[in-house]
Amino acid sequence: MTAIFFMATIALYLGGTAFSSAYLSRRDDTLAKIALGVTGVGFLMHTVALLARVVEAGPESLVSFHDALSFFAWALVLVFLWVDVRHHIHVMGSFLLPLALLSLIWAAALPKETSAPMLKTVWVHVTLSMLGTVGFAVAFAAGLMYVIQDGLLKSKQFNVLYSKLPPLDFLDHLNQLAIVTGFPLLTLGIIAGALSAEVARGAYLNWNPEQVWALVTWAFYCVVLLGRITVGWRAKRAAYLTIIGFGGVVLTLIGVVLKGHGAAL
């Protein structure tokens, strides 16, 4: 039953992504409203699938990359639905839904279970880390939209896409809010993971490539956050930095999965 809901979710997110992408070239909001409805139904299906997994295997199920990526996609779609309903910024779906869909397809290709012995508390580390990653994904989307909108303004291309993208000030604020939210969550996730590793393996860090790259990514966002708060980095610089930073997050996840780890630790 869980598999049926999961596959239905992928199909509905695919539809939502298609409608959101087509919306970029249309002046009316009809396709955006259809995308919102289709994605909303998919989100309900996804919620049922996640709850079924938790009931079936407990919160420890989030330890596997399959469920961690599924949870990431679920949280990302939740952010999109909130932004769309609360602020009526339909274009967010065109940038967030493809990320959620790709994450869910990636999750479908990975095993649900992990053979590696893990502490039951590791799910806390994974949950917090994924929520932090959601914040960085939103910052990435806001930064990407900022760069596009800024380019359209400078080239004076006041086309359909320009009319749909939010003002630069709003995108800059969203970028900062997403980092301010995501960074503490990732920090708590890293701390929880280190404590779990100390109990399970006798060392807070093993200094393997994945952990080193994760720490580099954390340090990068720390610099970006401090730059925004203390130095006043804004606008295009912050947008480019968050785009680069999210690239580091993706490379970290790919590196861990390709190495054959079954668990998101």
Residue frames relative to the residue before (quaternion, step in Angstrom):
aa qw qx qy qz dx dy dz
M 1.0000 0.0000 0.0000 0.0000 0.00 0.00 0.00
T 0.6251 0.5415 -0.3335 0.4526 3.58 1.02 -0.83
A 0.6505 0.5292 -0.3129 0.4460 3.57 0.97 -0.90
I 0.6312 0.5386 -0.3347 0.4466 3.59 1.02 -0.78
F 0.6684 0.4839 -0.2935 0.4827 3.59 0.91 -0.92
F 0.6354 0.5422 -0.3254 0.4431 3.57 1.02 -0.82
M 0.6941 0.4610 -0.2774 0.4783 3.59 0.86 -0.94
A 0.6149 0.5319 -0.3441 0.4695 3.58 1.09 -0.68
T 0.6179 0.5482 -0.3314 0.4559 3.57 1.07 -0.75
I 0.6447 0.5167 -0.3209 0.4630 3.57 0.93 -0.90
A 0.6601 0.5150 -0.3071 0.4525 3.58 0.92 -0.92
L 0.6909 0.4721 -0.2807 0.4700 3.58 0.92 -0.89
Y 0.6369 0.5021 -0.3324 0.4815 3.61 1.02 -0.71
L 0.6021 0.5448 -0.3504 0.4668 3.57 1.11 -0.66
G 0.6562 0.4992 -0.3044 0.4770 3.56 0.98 -0.84
G 0.6543 0.5146 -0.3095 0.4596 3.56 0.95 -0.88
T 0.6469 0.5155 -0.3114 0.4677 3.58 1.02 -0.82
A 0.6512 0.5211 -0.3124 0.4547 3.58 0.98 -0.86
F 0.6805 0.4764 -0.2906 0.4748 3.58 0.88 -0.90
S 0.6467 0.5175 -0.3199 0.4601 3.60 1.02 -0.80
S 0.6526 0.5069 -0.3144 0.4672 3.57 1.01 -0.78
A 0.6597 0.5000 -0.3038 0.4716 3.59 0.99 -0.85
Y 0.5821 0.6074 -0.3587 0.4045 3.58 1.15 -0.64
L 0.5884 0.6128 -0.3653 0.3806 3.59 1.11 -0.63
S 0.7450 0.3895 -0.2162 0.4964 3.59 1.13 -0.56
R 0.6548 0.4789 -0.3137 0.4934 3.60 1.27 0.13
R 0.4538 -0.7124 0.4678 0.2601 3.57 -1.00 0.77
D 0.6909 0.4396 -0.2988 0.4900 3.62 1.03 -0.55
D 0.5310 -0.6704 0.4452 0.2652 3.55 -1.31 0.40
T 0.3323 0.7821 -0.4837 0.2095 3.60 1.24 0.13
L 0.6914 0.4743 -0.2859 0.4640 3.58 0.82 -0.98
A 0.6213 0.5404 -0.3424 0.4525 3.59 1.07 -0.69
K 0.6569 0.5016 -0.3082 0.4711 3.58 1.00 -0.79
I 0.6255 0.5145 -0.3324 0.4833 3.58 1.07 -0.73
A 0.6408 0.5274 -0.3165 0.4595 3.57 0.99 -0.89
L 0.6431 0.5232 -0.3180 0.4600 3.57 0.99 -0.84
G 0.6776 0.4950 -0.2958 0.4565 3.58 0.92 -0.88
V 0.6674 0.4940 -0.2997 0.4699 3.57 0.89 -0.94
T 0.6725 0.4893 -0.2955 0.4701 3.57 0.93 -0.90
G 0.6231 0.5494 -0.3399 0.4409 3.58 1.03 -0.73
V 0.6437 0.4910 -0.3140 0.4959 3.57 1.02 -0.80
G 0.6386 0.5242 -0.3207 0.4632 3.58 1.01 -0.80
F 0.6331 0.5359 -0.3268 0.4530 3.56 1.04 -0.78
L 0.6345 0.5171 -0.3270 0.4724 3.58 1.02 -0.78
M 0.6342 0.5180 -0.3148 0.4799 3.58 1.01 -0.84
H 0.6567 0.5195 -0.2988 0.4578 3.54 0.96 -0.93
T 0.6379 0.5325 -0.3206 0.4547 3.58 0.99 -0.84
V 0.6428 0.5126 -0.3144 0.4746 3.56 0.99 -0.86
A 0.6539 0.5218 -0.3110 0.4511 3.58 0.95 -0.90
L 0.6711 0.4908 -0.3007 0.4673 3.60 0.93 -0.87
L 0.6542 0.5083 -0.3133 0.4643 3.58 0.95 -0.87
A 0.6317 0.5311 -0.3259 0.4611 3.57 1.04 -0.79
R 0.6445 0.5144 -0.3174 0.4682 3.59 1.04 -0.78
V 0.6569 0.5050 -0.3135 0.4638 3.58 0.97 -0.83
V 0.6461 0.5040 -0.3131 0.4800 3.58 1.02 -0.82
E 0.6841 0.5056 -0.2756 0.4478 3.54 1.00 -0.88
A 0.8399 0.1575 -0.0351 0.5182 3.59 0.80 -1.01
G 0.5233 -0.6283 0.4231 0.3904 3.60 1.24 -0.05
P 0.6960 -0.4644 0.3277 0.4388 3.61 -1.25 0.16
E 0.5341 0.6369 -0.3988 0.3875 3.59 1.25 -0.38
S 0.5074 0.6588 -0.4246 0.3581 3.61 1.22 -0.32
L 0.5992 0.5899 -0.3570 0.4069 3.59 1.16 -0.56
V 0.4924 0.6672 -0.4293 0.3578 3.58 1.25 -0.22
S 0.6567 0.5007 -0.3227 0.4625 3.62 1.01 -0.71
F 0.5652 -0.6079 0.4342 0.3501 3.56 -1.12 0.64
H 0.5530 0.6020 -0.3973 0.4171 3.59 1.11 -0.56
D 0.7521 0.3904 -0.2135 0.4862 3.56 0.74 -1.05
A 0.6008 0.5571 -0.3639 0.4429 3.60 1.09 -0.63
L 0.6834 0.4666 -0.2794 0.4871 3.58 0.93 -0.89
S 0.6114 0.5382 -0.3431 0.4678 3.56 1.09 -0.67
F 0.6533 0.5029 -0.3024 0.4784 3.58 0.98 -0.86
F 0.6153 0.5446 -0.3375 0.4592 3.59 1.04 -0.80
A 0.6658 0.4961 -0.2984 0.4707 3.58 0.91 -0.94
W 0.6347 0.5378 -0.3221 0.4519 3.58 0.98 -0.88
A 0.6915 0.4741 -0.2819 0.4666 3.59 0.85 -0.96
L 0.6310 0.5331 -0.3314 0.4558 3.58 1.06 -0.74
V 0.6558 0.4923 -0.3058 0.4838 3.58 0.98 -0.82
L 0.6006 0.5553 -0.3530 0.4543 3.58 1.07 -0.70
V 0.6432 0.5108 -0.3181 0.4734 3.59 0.98 -0.84
F 0.6450 0.5215 -0.3219 0.4565 3.59 0.93 -0.88
L 0.6683 0.5027 -0.3084 0.4535 3.59 0.85 -0.95
W 0.6531 0.5135 -0.3156 0.4583 3.58 0.98 -0.84
V 0.6740 0.4905 -0.2970 0.4657 3.60 0.88 -0.94
D 0.6658 0.5076 -0.3082 0.4518 3.58 0.94 -0.88
V 0.7130 0.4457 -0.2597 0.4748 3.58 0.83 -0.98
R 0.7197 0.4622 -0.2539 0.4516 3.58 0.91 -0.92
H 0.8226 0.2266 -0.0870 0.5142 3.58 0.85 -0.98
H 0.3629 -0.7622 0.4652 0.2662 3.61 1.31 -0.09
I 0.3950 0.6763 -0.5106 0.3549 3.55 1.04 0.83
H 0.1827 -0.8454 0.4957 0.0786 3.54 0.25 1.33
V 0.6184 0.6025 -0.3442 0.3690 3.56 1.05 -0.74
M 0.5049 0.6560 -0.4251 0.3660 3.60 1.19 -0.35
G 0.6109 0.5735 -0.3465 0.4216 3.56 1.09 -0.67
S 0.6260 0.5568 -0.3336 0.4323 3.57 1.10 -0.68
F 0.7367 0.3913 -0.2169 0.5070 3.59 1.20 -0.46
L 0.7259 0.4275 -0.2498 0.4774 3.59 1.04 -0.73
L 0.6462 0.5560 -0.3335 0.4026 3.60 0.93 -0.83
P 0.6312 0.5126 -0.3672 0.4515 3.67 0.90 -0.65
L 0.6299 0.5248 -0.3349 0.4643 3.61 1.04 -0.71
A 0.6611 0.4989 -0.3021 0.4720 3.57 0.96 -0.89
L 0.6572 0.5153 -0.3118 0.4531 3.59 0.94 -0.86
L 0.6642 0.4967 -0.3041 0.4687 3.59 0.89 -0.90
S 0.6371 0.5267 -0.3253 0.4593 3.59 1.02 -0.78
L 0.6757 0.4916 -0.2936 0.4643 3.56 0.98 -0.86
I 0.6344 0.5073 -0.3283 0.4820 3.59 1.03 -0.74
W 0.6227 0.5276 -0.3227 0.4793 3.57 1.04 -0.78
A 0.6470 0.5222 -0.3143 0.4581 3.56 0.97 -0.88
A 0.6398 0.5455 -0.3241 0.4337 3.58 1.01 -0.83
A 0.6824 0.4887 -0.2853 0.4627 3.59 1.13 -0.58
L 0.6663 0.4946 -0.2932 0.4748 3.59 1.27 -0.18
P 0.5674 -0.6014 0.4312 0.3612 3.61 -1.13 0.55
K 0.5094 -0.6642 0.4625 0.2923 3.53 -1.12 0.73
E 0.7602 0.3439 -0.1791 0.5213 3.54 1.05 -0.70
T 0.2474 -0.7401 0.6022 0.1684 3.52 -1.28 0.43
S 0.3822 -0.7390 0.5118 0.2141 3.55 -0.96 0.88
A 0.5586 0.6176 -0.3914 0.3916 3.57 1.24 -0.32
P 0.4525 -0.6829 0.4949 0.2898 3.62 -0.91 0.84
M 0.0008 0.8154 -0.5760 0.0586 3.55 -0.75 1.05
L 0.5114 -0.6090 0.5047 0.3360 3.53 -1.23 0.54
K 0.5823 -0.6041 0.4159 0.3509 3.56 -1.11 0.62
T 0.6628 0.5224 -0.3102 0.4377 3.59 1.16 -0.52
V 0.4452 0.7115 -0.4540 0.2992 3.61 1.23 -0.12
W 0.5676 0.6121 -0.3853 0.3932 3.60 1.12 -0.59
V 0.5763 0.5728 -0.3806 0.4414 3.60 1.16 -0.52
H 0.6421 0.5209 -0.3022 0.4744 3.57 0.99 -0.90
V 0.6882 0.4874 -0.2852 0.4554 3.57 0.85 -0.98
T 0.6573 0.5210 -0.3141 0.4447 3.59 0.91 -0.91
L 0.6845 0.4781 -0.2870 0.4696 3.58 0.85 -0.97
S 0.6515 0.5187 -0.3149 0.4553 3.59 0.98 -0.84
M 0.6645 0.4943 -0.3062 0.4694 3.58 0.97 -0.82
L 0.6392 0.5107 -0.3304 0.4705 3.59 1.01 -0.74
G 0.6234 0.5183 -0.3337 0.4810 3.58 1.06 -0.71
T 0.6456 0.5204 -0.3096 0.4654 3.57 1.02 -0.82
V 0.5905 0.5527 -0.3616 0.4636 3.58 1.10 -0.64
G 0.6338 0.5309 -0.3240 0.4598 3.57 0.99 -0.84
F 0.6778 0.4807 -0.2900 0.4748 3.57 0.95 -0.87
A 0.6159 0.5390 -0.3446 0.4597 3.60 1.11 -0.65
V 0.6448 0.4998 -0.3144 0.4853 3.58 1.01 -0.80
A 0.6356 0.5162 -0.3242 0.4738 3.59 1.03 -0.80
F 0.6186 0.5407 -0.3269 0.4671 3.56 1.07 -0.77
A 0.6699 0.4928 -0.2970 0.4692 3.59 0.89 -0.96
A 0.6588 0.4993 -0.3083 0.4709 3.58 0.95 -0.87
G 0.6541 0.5124 -0.3095 0.4624 3.57 1.00 -0.82
L 0.6504 0.5141 -0.3126 0.4636 3.56 0.99 -0.85
M 0.6558 0.4967 -0.3099 0.4766 3.58 0.96 -0.83
Y 0.6171 0.5487 -0.3434 0.4475 3.57 1.06 -0.76
V 0.6684 0.5038 -0.3018 0.4564 3.57 0.86 -0.98
I 0.6574 0.5053 -0.3077 0.4667 3.59 0.96 -0.88
Q 0.6834 0.4876 -0.2897 0.4596 3.57 0.85 -0.98
D 0.6387 0.5229 -0.3219 0.4637 3.57 1.00 -0.81
G 0.6522 0.5133 -0.3088 0.4645 3.58 1.01 -0.81
L 0.6478 0.5155 -0.3153 0.4639 3.58 1.02 -0.81
L 0.6443 0.5225 -0.3173 0.4596 3.57 1.03 -0.80
K 0.6922 0.4863 -0.2849 0.4507 3.57 0.86 -0.95
S 0.7221 0.4010 -0.2435 0.5083 3.56 1.07 -0.69
K 0.3754 -0.7642 0.4420 0.2824 3.57 1.39 0.00
Q 0.3668 0.7005 -0.5142 0.3324 3.53 0.98 0.95
F 0.0111 -0.8310 0.5546 -0.0419 3.56 0.20 1.28
N 0.1570 0.8279 -0.5113 0.1691 3.53 0.61 1.23
V 0.7780 -0.3224 0.2401 0.4827 3.57 -1.29 -0.29
L 0.6551 0.5178 -0.3181 0.4489 3.59 0.91 -0.88
Y 0.6237 0.5465 -0.3360 0.4465 3.58 0.98 -0.80
S 0.6835 0.4991 -0.2873 0.4486 3.58 0.95 -0.87
K 0.6884 0.4838 -0.2813 0.4614 3.58 1.17 -0.49
L 0.6330 0.5421 -0.3404 0.4354 3.59 1.08 -0.62
P 0.5186 -0.6473 0.4558 0.3230 3.61 -1.01 0.77
P 0.6569 -0.4912 0.3811 0.4265 3.62 -1.25 0.25
L 0.6314 -0.5640 0.3788 0.3739 3.57 -1.15 0.58
D 0.6316 0.5420 -0.3428 0.4356 3.60 0.99 -0.76
F 0.6515 0.5072 -0.3169 0.4667 3.57 0.98 -0.82
L 0.6599 0.5077 -0.3063 0.4615 3.60 0.93 -0.89
D 0.6368 0.5180 -0.3256 0.4692 3.57 1.03 -0.75
H 0.6531 0.5049 -0.3050 0.4748 3.57 1.02 -0.85
L 0.6512 0.5107 -0.3111 0.4673 3.59 0.96 -0.85
N 0.6165 0.5518 -0.3322 0.4529 3.56 1.03 -0.80
Q 0.6958 0.4648 -0.2725 0.4749 3.56 0.86 -0.96
L 0.6422 0.5300 -0.3230 0.4497 3.59 0.94 -0.87
A 0.6571 0.5167 -0.3106 0.4525 3.58 0.96 -0.86
I 0.6644 0.4860 -0.3083 0.4769 3.60 0.98 -0.79
V 0.6490 0.5221 -0.3134 0.4561 3.56 0.94 -0.89
T 0.6781 0.4642 -0.2822 0.4950 3.59 1.10 -0.65
G 0.7230 0.4806 -0.2559 0.4252 3.57 0.85 -0.98
F 0.6488 0.5619 -0.3350 0.3888 3.59 0.92 -0.83
P 0.6717 0.4681 -0.3276 0.4715 3.68 0.80 -0.80
L 0.6351 0.5292 -0.3374 0.4504 3.59 1.01 -0.74
L 0.6562 0.4873 -0.3113 0.4848 3.58 0.95 -0.83
T 0.6245 0.5427 -0.3382 0.4485 3.59 1.00 -0.78
L 0.6647 0.4838 -0.2964 0.4860 3.57 0.92 -0.90
G 0.6317 0.5382 -0.3270 0.4521 3.57 1.06 -0.74
I 0.6523 0.5014 -0.3099 0.4766 3.59 0.99 -0.83
I 0.6434 0.5161 -0.3217 0.4650 3.58 0.97 -0.82
A 0.6576 0.5046 -0.3064 0.4681 3.57 0.94 -0.91
G 0.6526 0.5124 -0.3100 0.4642 3.58 1.02 -0.78
A 0.6479 0.5174 -0.3159 0.4611 3.57 1.01 -0.81
L 0.6540 0.5050 -0.3134 0.4680 3.58 0.98 -0.82
S 0.6442 0.5098 -0.3179 0.4734 3.57 1.02 -0.80
A 0.6524 0.5162 -0.3122 0.4588 3.58 1.00 -0.81
E 0.6223 0.5388 -0.3382 0.4561 3.58 1.06 -0.72
V 0.6769 0.4794 -0.2937 0.4751 3.57 0.95 -0.84
A 0.7362 0.4434 -0.2346 0.4542 3.58 0.90 -0.97
R 0.8340 0.2179 -0.0635 0.5029 3.58 0.92 -0.91
G 0.5055 -0.6818 0.4082 0.3361 3.57 1.26 -0.09
A 0.7431 0.2880 -0.2069 0.5675 3.60 1.22 0.30
Y 0.4899 -0.6728 0.4696 0.2945 3.56 -0.95 0.88
L 0.7948 0.0737 -0.0125 0.6023 3.55 1.07 -0.79
N 0.2833 -0.7486 0.5745 0.1712 3.56 -1.10 0.73
W 0.3350 -0.7793 0.4609 0.2609 3.55 1.38 -0.14
N 0.2916 0.7200 -0.5687 0.2705 3.57 0.92 0.87
P 0.7102 -0.4819 0.2860 0.4261 3.63 -1.18 0.42
E 0.6486 0.5305 -0.3329 0.4326 3.59 0.98 -0.80
Q 0.6767 0.4803 -0.2971 0.4725 3.57 0.92 -0.87
V 0.6334 0.5283 -0.3320 0.4576 3.58 0.99 -0.79
W 0.6797 0.4816 -0.2940 0.4687 3.58 0.91 -0.91
A 0.6138 0.5385 -0.3433 0.4642 3.59 1.08 -0.70
L 0.6631 0.4921 -0.3024 0.4762 3.59 1.00 -0.81
V 0.6145 0.5323 -0.3429 0.4706 3.58 1.09 -0.71
T 0.6467 0.5110 -0.3099 0.4739 3.58 0.99 -0.86
W 0.6332 0.5227 -0.3246 0.4695 3.58 0.99 -0.85
A 0.6654 0.5037 -0.3012 0.4613 3.59 0.91 -0.93
F 0.6219 0.5504 -0.3364 0.4442 3.57 1.04 -0.80
Y 0.6991 0.4483 -0.2744 0.4848 3.58 0.85 -0.95
C 0.5801 0.5672 -0.3733 0.4500 3.57 1.14 -0.55
V 0.6536 0.5006 -0.3038 0.4795 3.57 0.98 -0.87
V 0.6466 0.5191 -0.3172 0.4602 3.59 0.95 -0.89
L 0.6677 0.5029 -0.2996 0.4599 3.58 0.92 -0.92
L 0.6674 0.4835 -0.3002 0.4804 3.58 0.91 -0.90
G 0.6307 0.5387 -0.3315 0.4496 3.57 1.05 -0.74
R 0.6704 0.4917 -0.2957 0.4704 3.55 1.01 -0.80
I 0.7227 0.4531 -0.2567 0.4544 3.58 0.93 -0.89
T 0.7887 0.3456 -0.1648 0.4810 3.58 0.84 -0.98
V 0.7639 0.3603 -0.1958 0.4982 3.59 0.77 -1.03
G 0.4335 -0.7193 0.4442 0.3120 3.55 1.15 -0.56
W 0.2106 0.7753 -0.5613 0.1989 3.58 1.08 0.70
R 0.0834 0.8066 -0.5789 0.0853 3.53 -0.80 0.98
A 0.8129 0.3674 -0.1964 0.4069 3.44 -1.44 -0.27
K 0.8775 -0.0730 0.0337 0.4728 3.52 -1.04 -0.88
R 0.6235 0.5464 -0.3578 0.4298 3.62 0.95 -0.76
A 0.6765 0.4794 -0.2909 0.4774 3.57 0.86 -0.94
A 0.6238 0.5466 -0.3400 0.4433 3.59 1.02 -0.78
Y 0.6834 0.4787 -0.2894 0.4691 3.58 0.84 -0.95
L 0.6558 0.5240 -0.3173 0.4413 3.59 0.95 -0.84
T 0.6805 0.4728 -0.3040 0.4700 3.60 0.94 -0.78
I 0.5912 0.5400 -0.3676 0.4730 3.60 1.14 -0.53
I 0.6634 0.4908 -0.2943 0.4821 3.58 0.95 -0.90
G 0.6573 0.5333 -0.3101 0.4328 3.57 0.94 -0.91
F 0.6633 0.4904 -0.3164 0.4684 3.58 0.94 -0.80
G 0.5665 0.5698 -0.3787 0.4594 3.56 1.17 -0.51
G 0.6385 0.5181 -0.3164 0.4731 3.58 1.07 -0.73
V 0.6226 0.5369 -0.3356 0.4598 3.57 1.03 -0.76
V 0.6669 0.5015 -0.2970 0.4643 3.57 0.90 -0.94
L 0.6523 0.5129 -0.3159 0.4601 3.60 0.95 -0.85
T 0.6185 0.5409 -0.3413 0.4564 3.59 1.06 -0.71
L 0.6741 0.4892 -0.2944 0.4687 3.58 0.89 -0.94
I 0.6533 0.5112 -0.3158 0.4606 3.58 0.93 -0.87
G 0.6508 0.5354 -0.3152 0.4365 3.58 0.95 -0.87
V 0.6678 0.4957 -0.3035 0.4650 3.56 0.95 -0.87
V 0.6779 0.4904 -0.2997 0.4583 3.59 0.90 -0.91
L 0.6722 0.5052 -0.3056 0.4466 3.60 0.88 -0.91
K 0.6246 0.5414 -0.3418 0.4472 3.57 1.14 -0.58
G 0.5418 -0.6635 0.3720 0.3576 3.55 1.31 -0.19
H 0.3801 0.7118 -0.5086 0.3005 3.58 1.16 0.39
G 0.3045 -0.7623 0.5409 0.1835 3.57 -0.88 0.85
A 0.7418 0.3558 -0.2058 0.5299 3.54 1.23 -0.31
A 0.4624 -0.6978 0.4873 0.2488 3.52 -1.12 0.76
L 0.4371 0.6682 -0.4840 0.3579 3.59 0.72 0.99
